[in-house]
């Protein structure tokens, strides 16, 4: 997902250099959206990944 964010960011920068305003704005918007989705998924994986990490065996 982070790869797609970087790809759209590069497309936005290239489009901005060549003066394609609509394309640059669209690609930048997609890159922003994907970046925030990536950050949210990363935080959720940190929170829920910790919970399932330790297995306690109470057999005595």
Secondary structure, DSSP 8 states (H G I E B T S, - for coil): -HHHHHHHHHHHHHHHHHT-HHHHHHHHHHHHHHHHHHHHHHHHHHHHHHHTS-------
